Amino acid sequence: MADQDTCLADTLDVTRKFKIAGHVEGVFGTPVTEDFQTEPVERLDLTFEGVPGDRHAGFTRKSGGREPWYPRGTEMCNERQISILSVEELAIIAERMELPELKSEWIGGNITLSGIPNLSLIPPRTRLEFEGGVVIRVDGDNAPCRFAGSAIDRQFPDRSGLDLLFPQKARRLRGLVGFVEKPGTVAAGEAVTAHIPEQWIYPKT
């Protein structure tokens, strides 16, 4: 049994839970073509499987390059149903890539938010509670990849190499992925509250 006088839990630097208010700037669905890119819609109807018809919908998904610990194609829990982006972070990426703009739908975003600083750094287990009642549980940040970079590259035929530049410039700015904890409808103009859980650094001992 651990010595209570040297219990690590008593010495952790803990950040208590808190809330941040934000705003829904846009919602995006998958077109009939099932392309990687999304398109603006009036509202986003969410079920426990995510966005119906979206290429990322489903209770489970197949593992890929992000899960090297499984053989590719292993069926696993789908924690990546929804892509959530920040208008402020998209502007930073665009500036770093020397682009006039970077739209959420180009890189497959489902929901674009404003007003939540450093959205991509929000910790796992955060609950995004939308004004209409929807709740999305954050799994973590969405690592930028060349696949999304290629979608940006197609928007600017006079530029080359944007597919490789995007992963370099969008690190820890590419938004979040999460899953639907409470289904319903999300629309642009709604308020959203990020319920940040208690946090600490798990030490390497």
N, C-alpha and C positions, 0 to 999 in steps of 0.2 A: 504494500500500500504506500502511496506517495506521501512523503513528509509534508504535512500541512504548512510548515514554516517555509518550505521552498517550493510551494505549488506554483507552477508557471502561470496558471489562470489568475492568480492574485497579482502578478507583476505585469500583465499585458497592458499595453497602451491601447485602450479601447475608445473608439469613436461611437458614441451613442446613436441610436436610430434618429432619423429626422426626415422632413418632407421638403420637396421642392415643387413649386407650381410651374407649369408650362402651358403651351398652347399647341393645338393641332393645326398645322399649316396646310396639309394636304393628305389625301388618301389615294391609293393607287391599286388597281387590280390587274390581273393578267389578261391580256387580250385573247381572243378566240384562237389565235395562232399558237398559243402556248409558248411564245417567245420568252427568252430570259428577261427582257425588259418589261416594265409595267406601263400603265397609262392612267391618267387622272380619272377618278370616278366621283360621283356625288357622295357616295357612302360606301363603307366597307363592311359587309356582313361577315362576321366571324363566328365559327363554330369551334367545338373542341378539337377539330382537325385542322384548324387554321382558316385560310381563305379558300372557300370552295372553288375548285377548278385551277387553283394556283399550282405551279410545278413543285412547290414546297409543302403542299397540303398533305395531311395524313397523320395518323397516330404514330406510325413508324416511318423510317426512311432507310436507304441503303448507305452504308459507310463508304467514304471516299478518301481522298488524299488528306483530309483534315483529321482522320482517325487511323493513323498508321499502326495502332495497336490491334486493329482488327483486319482480317483479310478483306480486301476491297469487295464491296457488295454484300457485306454482312448486314442482316436486318437488325435495326436498333431503334431505340426510342427517338422520336422526332422532337428535338428541342429547338429546331431551327424553322418553325412554322412562319414566323413573322420577321420582316426586316424593318428596323426603325432607324431613321436618319435624322440628323440635326441640320437645319438650314445654316446655322452659324459655322458648323464644321465643314459642310459642303463648300461654303464660301472660302474657307481657309485652304481646302484642297485645291480648289480652282485657282486661287492665287499662286499656290506653290507650283502648280502645273502650268502656270501662265496661260490659263484659259479664261474666256470671257464669262463663262458660267459652267456649273455642273449640276444637272438636274437629277433629282432623286430617281425618277423613272428610268433613266439611262442605265442605272446599276441595280435595277430590280427592287427598289424600295417599295414598301407597302404603306408606311406611315412616316410623314415628315413632321418633326416637332421644332418648336422654338422656345427659348426662354430657360432651358435647362442647361446650365454651363457644363462643358466637358461631358456631353452625353455619353460618348463612347467609353468613358472611364467609370461609368456607373457600375457598381459591383453586382455579381450574380445574386439572385434571390430578391432583387429589387422588384417591387410591384408597381406597375404603371396602371393607375386607376383613372379611367376616362369618365368624363362628365356623364355620358349616357349609360354608364354601368359596366362597360367592358373592363376586364382586368387582364393584362398581359404580364406574365412572369419572365423576367430577364434571365437568360442563360449566361450571356457574356458578350464581349465585344466581337464584332464580325471582322475577321482578318481580311484585308484587301488582297485580291488575287488578280492574276493576269487575265482571267476570263472576263471579269468586270472591266478591266482596263481595255480589253479589246472592244467592248461595247462603246466605251468613250472614244476610242480611236476612230470608230466608224462615223462619229458625229463631226469629226474634224479631218476631212480627207487631205487637207493641205499640211497636216502635221504627221510626223512619223514617230514611232516609239512610245506612244502614249500608253500602250498596253503594259509596257515594262515600267514606265514612269509612275503609273498609278499606285502599284504596291509600295513603291519607295516613299511617295509623298502622302499617302493616305493612312500610314501606320497609326493605329490608335485614334483614328478620326473617321472611320468608315461606318460608325454606328453600332447598333446592337442587334442581336437575334434573340428571340424569345418564343414562348408558346402561350396559347390561350388558356388562362386559368378560369375565366368567367366569360362566356360568349355574349354576343349582342352586336350592336351596330356602332361604328365609329364614323364621324363626319368631320370635315374641315370646320374650324371655328370653335370646336369643343375645348374646354379646359381639360388638363391632365395633371395628375399629381403623382410624382415619383416618391414612393415610400422606401427610403433607403434603409436597409437593415443595419443592425449593429455590426461593426467591422473591427478587425484586428489583423496584424501580420502574424501568420503562423511561422515561427522561427525554424531555421535550419539548424538542427543540433547534431 
